[in-house]
Amino acid sequence: MTADQLQDIIAAGLACTHLQVDGDGHHWYAIVVSAEFEGKRSIQRQQRVYATLGERLHTGEVHALSMQTFTPAEWEQRQQA
């Protein structure tokens, strides 16, 4: 799997205003910005992203994914800092 493929999978299952995926084919890092994260705790946000991957996590197709999740307002604030 490539970073572009993983990014497409996440984007297909979650409306993102910004999505960046990097990695080496086994270990991935993502920045995910979505309005769906409003009012959700960090673990709930991560669970929502993991849900887009479905069985890919269980089959090992996606071995590890670390992420930072933001609402659009949080992301905007971070960009201004």
Secondary structure, DSSP 8 states (H G I E B T S, - for coil): --HHHHHHHHHHHS--SEEEEEESSSEEEEEEE-GGGTT--HHHHHHHHHHHHTTHHHHTSS-EEEEEEE-HHHHHHHHH-
